[in-house]
Amino acid sequence: MRTIPMEVEPSIGMHRVHTLQDYTGLMIDTPSKTEWVIGLHSHPQSPPGNEIFLRFYSKVIRLLEQLGVPIPHVAAEGDGFSGKLVKLNSAAGNRIIRSGFEGISGLSFVVSPQGSMEPAYDRVLSASLSWNAPAELLLCVVVNESIVSFLSETFETAILEFIGIENWSYGYSFRDAVTRQPDFHVLSLDNGQLSKVETQFLRKWYSSTVPERLQRLRSIYPITIANERQLACNVDGISLGEFMQLAPGTTLNRIGDLFLWRVPESQVIQFRESLGVAGVLIA
């Protein structure tokens, strides 16, 4: 098992405030029919301060600058903010950024093709961080594969950077058809296209408690991010961590206090079924 070092976070003083000319709209001819999503969860005892939102903002901006992608829309929820998407180069958008994210409970950035009249619907990239009742900090990043391919070098950099902004409890990443809205899975929403089995799994997850989520995996994905308690689960006489290390065709790496298990997409269903029978999945 390999340990992946984490990058040192830049100081808050290094965060850049963007100007109007930075945002001109994204030129993209044909979006891909697939997109990938990253979901990261933590369960702190109290609502987060503005520092986590500053770190999140920094990572999103860094990723998009590397891609040459602008951010035309932003939304914030909390004291004095409506939660509605606004253009970043508007007075409302500048007010969100210049607030330093004090007193907010949610922050979202959305990229859509140039000229889009419905950026939330047309989006090809979305990144959100939100504090949800009863005690959950949730990061959700979804990216169309016309911008970044799943499991590419850029993807690998991005997921490590997002893992590094918080002491997450668990997470996962996978890709799916755009029409199936994979970010709905992270947000525990029904996209209206779930199979009977998927609907049952969603209901089980939705009704599960925080202690259950901290001790068992939600499911198995091409990338499953687990904590030590989850890896201690028993699988036919050995720990889940030992099972992951021994599973052929997969890799298990340590990232800080978490463990990232990579499973080939062609083997996900096989492992999901076997570990579901073993009782280590909430699904």
N, C-alpha and C positions, 0 to 999 in steps of 0.2 A: 504494500500500500504506500503510495507516494503522498507526501505533504506538499501542498501548493502554497507558497508564501503569499501573504496579502500585501497590497500596496499601501503605503502611508498616505493618509488623507491630507490634502492641502489645507492650510489654515483658512478660516472664514474670510480673512482679509484679502485672499487671492480670488474671491468670487467676482466675476466680471458682470457689470450691468450692461446689457446690450442696448444698442441704439437702433433707430428706425431703419437705417439702411441695411441692417442685418437680415431683414425679413422681407423677402420678395416673392415667396411662394415656391412650391416644389414642382419642378418640371418632370413629369413621369408619363410615358405614353401608355403603357399597358401594365397595370398592376398584376402581380402573380395571383393565382387562384388559391395559394396557400400562404399561411402566416404562422409565425411561432410566438409563443407566449412564455413569459417567466412569471411565476407566482412565488412570493416569499412572505412568510407569516411569522409574527412574533407576538407574545402575549405579556407585555410589560404591566406592572401593577398600577401605573398612573399614565395619563396622557403624555405624549412626547412633547418636548419643547421645540423651538424653532430650529435648533441645530440639526436635527435629522432631516428637516425639509431643506435646509441649506445644502447639506451633503447630497441629498437626492437631486436637487437643482443642478449642482455642480457636475454630477455624473451624467445627467441627461444632456446638459450643454456640451460637455466634453465629447460624448458619443456622437452627437449631431454635427459638431464642428469637424470631427474626423471624417464623417460621411459627406460633408458639404450640404447637409440638409437643414433648411430653416425651420423655425417653430412659429407658425403664424397664429396659433391660438393657445390660450392658457386659461385655467379656471382654478379658483380657490374657494374652499368652504370654511366657514368659521365666523367669528365676530366681524361684522362689517362687510362680509363677502357673500355673494349670492350663489356661488357654485356654477354659474353660467359661463360657457366658453366666450371669451372675448379676444379680439385681436391683440397680440402682444404689443404692437406699435400704437395702440390706442391709449387714451388717458387711463382707462380702467386697467388695462394690462400693465402699464408702467406702474400704477399704484400697487398692484400685487407684488411685483418684483421689488420695488423700493420699500415695501413694508418690512422686508427682512423675514417675512412669513411668521411674524408674531401673531399668536392667537388663532392660527388656522388649524383645522382638523383634516383638511384634504387639499392636495395640490395635483393638478393634472396638466399635461402638455399634449397637444394633438397636432399632428402633421397631416395635411390633406393635399391633394393635387391642386395646382394653381387654378384659380377661378371657381373652386368648389363653393357651392351655395349652402351645402350642409356638411360642414367639416367633421362633425361627430359621426355622421353616417358614412362619409366617403373616406374616412381616415385610413392612412397607410402606416401610420405609427402612432402609438399612444403610450404614455407613461404616467402612471398615477401612484400616489402614496396617500393612504387614508387611515385615520383612526376610527375604528368601528366598535360599537357596543357588542358585548359587554367589556371586552378588553383585548382588542386585536389591532395590531398595526399591520397593514396589508400593502404590499407592493405588487403592482401588476404592469408588466411591459409587454406590449404586443406589436410585432413588426412584420409587415408584408415582405415576402421573400424577394420581391423585386428590388428591395433596398439592401437587405442583409440576408444571406442564406442561413438556414438552421445549421448549427454545428460548424460554421465557418470560423476562421480565425477572429474575425470581428465579433461574432457572437460569443466566442469563448472569452474574449476580453471583456465584453459587456457584462456577462453573467458574473464574472469574478468581481467586477467593480461594484455591481449592485449588491452582491453578497457582503461586500466590505463596508457598507454604510451603516449597518445595524447588527446587533446580536440576534440574528434570526433564530427561530425555533425549528423551522423546517421549510421545505419548498419543493419545487418541481419545474420542469420545462418540457414542452412538447410542441409539435406543429400539427395543424389540421387545416381543413378547407376554410377559406374565408367565410363561406356561407354558414358554417357551423359556429362561428364566433367563439374561438377558443378562450378568449378573455372572459366569457361568461362562466366558464368552468372555474376559473380562479375566483371570480366574484360570487360564486355559488348561486348562479342564476340559470333558469331554464331557457334555452334558446328556441324552444318550440320544435326542435328536431331530434330530441333525444330518443333513443330506443327505450323499451320498457326496462331493460336492465340498467341503462344509464340513469334513468329517472329514479330507480330504486337506490342506486349508489348515491345520487345527489341528495335524496331525502335522508339517507343514513348520515351523510356528512353534515348536512344542515342541522340535524338534531343531535349530533354528537357534542360532548362537553369539551372544555379546554383540556382537562386532565387526560381525556381519551385521545385527543389530538396530539398531545405531547408524548404519548406512549406508543401510539400505533401510527402506521403510515396511512395516508389518505388512499393511495393507490400506487401503482408502479408506472413509471414514465421513462422515456429515453434518458432523461436526467432526473433522478430522485435525490433530494437533499434531505438528509436525516440527522437527528441528534443522537447522543449516546444512549439515552433511554430507549429510543426506538430500536437501535441496533442491538440492545440487550434482549429483545423478544426471542422466545424460543421457537426454533424451526427444526422439528424432528431431532431434538436432542443437542442441537448446537445453536449458538446465537445467530441472530439475523446478520450481524456483522461478519461472522465467520462464513455464513452462507454466501454473502455477497462477494467475499474474497475468493471463494472457491468456485463460484458460478462461471462456467466456461463462456468466453466471448465477452465478458464484462470487465469493467475496471472500477475500483473503489479508491478514491483519493480523499485525504483529509484537507479541509480548508478551515483553518482556525479551530473552532469548537464543533464544526459540522463535518459531515461526510457526504461526498458527492459520488453517487453510483451511476455509472453510464451503462445503459443496456441498448444493444442494437434495436432499431425500431421493429425489425422483423421478429424479435423475441419478446417484446413487451407483453403481449397477450399471454404467452406461455408462462412467464414469471408472475403475471398478475393472477392467473388462475391458480398456480401452485401455492403462492404465498397467501392467496385468499383462503384456500383450504386450510393452511397452517394457522390461520387466525390472527395474522399480524397486520391485516388491512382493515380499515374502517369500512371500505367498500366491500 
